[in-house]
Amino acid sequence: MTIPVRLRSALVCCLLAAGCAWNPVKKRPEVVLVSRAQEKELGDAEAKRVAEAMGLHDAPALDAYLSTVGQRLVEHAPGHDTYVFHVVDMEEPNAFALPGGHVYVSRGLLAIMNSEDELAGVLGHEIGHVAARHAAARITRAAPFAVVTGLGAAITGIVSPTLGDVVGGIGGLAAGLVLAPYSRGQEHEADRVGQDLAAAAGWDPSGLTRSLATLEREQALHAGQERPMAFFSTHPALPSRVEETEEYARKLTRAAGRPIAGSRAEFVRKLEGLPVGPRPRDGVVEGERFSHPDFDFTLRFPAGWKVQNAREAVGAVAPDRDAIMLLQTAGNGDDPDAALGAFEEKAGGDLRSRAEHLKLGGLPAVRTTAVARTRDGPLALDLTWVAHANRVYRITGATPAGRATTYRPAFQEATATFRPLTAAERGGFHEIQLRLVAAHEGETLAALVARAGGTGWNLPMIAVANDIDATAGLRRTQLVKVPRAEPYRPR
């Protein structure tokens, strides 16, 4: 048998480089410095981080539906990866995949979809990234050691690693392996794989085109806003992709196959009750105030500070970015002094000698100060532990040591606002959920939204989410997705 010259060169590559592996999408060997076993191990580890830092949306019926669509696509996928599909609890529209087969679609992206074809296209695209081993290629280019060790926080010492995320903006995962942007070539390849899979599984391959067009419309509505974890911050913003995917779809033959949700109405009914925007169960930010209905407390950060909320902590950054504050759970119990002792033992320094006992909103608390050594120089820390409802919280203020005198009063004034919620405050929380409203013949979108009591999205956003013209008359019984505020009952 005669071996072609190009293949002979590739085989030589494999002999010379231990990391040369067969790529099932490209159908040729390629050099990668991460084995499939390492790739899966890394993906599984990052999946745990996603669950902890972003959270997964708890909706068994929606999860089962997503998995059914995804696994039908996987039947036609190249390679032998095992895939798991998740709805990630992210309000921004996004989708991403981890090496080894974890595929995520955000509730924010589902909320603006209008067909199963669109969902199949997006899931197929993410499967394409996994099958083509794009993450492994990215690691190879970046040098594995730097990538793996660079996923942690920037600050070391006795400060919680979460503090590093506050300095850079909570949501540090966005800058790491999980949501780092792919190259244009990788996106193009994933688009084609996704459309191939959708067509082979019986879906319309132009569904990906429609989803990209909707995302571009949604992005245009938020132009100029800081959205670090939206789709086009983690995928290249390429307007030509809509045209390219539309053209490619025309070349594909759609296989016979029965859809699970065969009409738009069937599909959007699966989205009924989907949360839109921030969720009260993760805490509520209103200006500088942070309140948590489930944990029954509120705290006001210093005036003018930018507050950011994440599942692991809530933090605030001073306007000049020379100081930050962080609120997080330190553990269970009702003894803040014991929590200080545990922290002192872990830190290996003397914290008790400077500690003072006090009350915050009638709750037992203990406060101390410390200096942490970091790679950027010493940080002055103001540390307070407060016990409430069998939980101990730690409030940390941090600033360069030379600015401690300036910021310490602000740290202490903000810490002093920690208190339980009043009965009226506990009963005043709402969660915005997606509801379906049947239109009257010829009714305008504005009239329907007013009749439904819509809130949370403006009229242009509702039009984008439903893929309709905001000024056109609606058809009788046409289902329109409208976000509506529902009373939230604390757990």
BELCOR-V468211 format. One line per field, one symbol per residue. ss: DSSP state (@ for helix, = for strand, . for the rest). burial: b if it has 16 or more other ideal C-beta (glycine too) atoms within 10 Angstrom, else e. A space follows every 10 residues. Layout:
# BELCOR-V468211
ss->???
burial->???
This chain:
# BELCOR-V468211
ss->....@@@@@@ @@@@@@...= ===....=== =....@@@@@ @@@@@@@@@@ @@@..=...@ @@@@@@@@@@ @@@@...... ...=====.. ....====.. .=====@@@@ .....@@@@@ @@@@@@@@@@ @..@@@@@@@ @@.@@@@@@. .......... .@@@@@@@.. .@@@@..... ...@@@@@@@ @@@@@@@@@@ ......@@@@ @@@@@@@@@@ @......... @@@@.....@ @@@@@@@@@@ .......... ...@@@@@@. ....=....@ @@.===..== ==....==== .....====. ...====... ..======== ==...@@@@@ @@@@@@@... .@@@.===== ..======== ====..==== ========.. ========== @@@@@@@@@@ @@@@@...=. ..@@@@...= ========.. ....@@@@@@ @@......@@ @@@@@..... ........== =======... .
burial->eeeeeeeeeb eeeeeeeeeb bebebeeebb ebbbebebbb ebbeebbebb eebbbbbebe ebeebbbebb ebbbebbbbe bebbbbbbbb bbbbbbbbbb bbbbbbbbbb bbbbbbbbbb bbbbbbbbbb bbbbbbbbbb eeebeebbee bebebebbbb ebbbbbbebb bbbbeebbbb ebeeebbbbb bbbbbbbbbb bbbbbbbbbb bbbbbbbbbe eeeeeeebbb bbbbbeebee bbebbbebbe ebebeeeebb beebeebbeb beebbbbebb bbbbbeebeb bbbbbbbbbb bbeebebbbb ebbbbbbbee eebbbbbbeb eeeeebbbbb bebbeeeeee beeebeebeb bebbbbbbbb ebebeeeebb bbbbbbbbee bbbbbbbbbb eebbeebbeb beebbbbbbb beeeebeebe bbbbbebebb eebbbeebbe ebebebbeee bbbbbbbbeb eeebeeebbb bbbbbeebee e
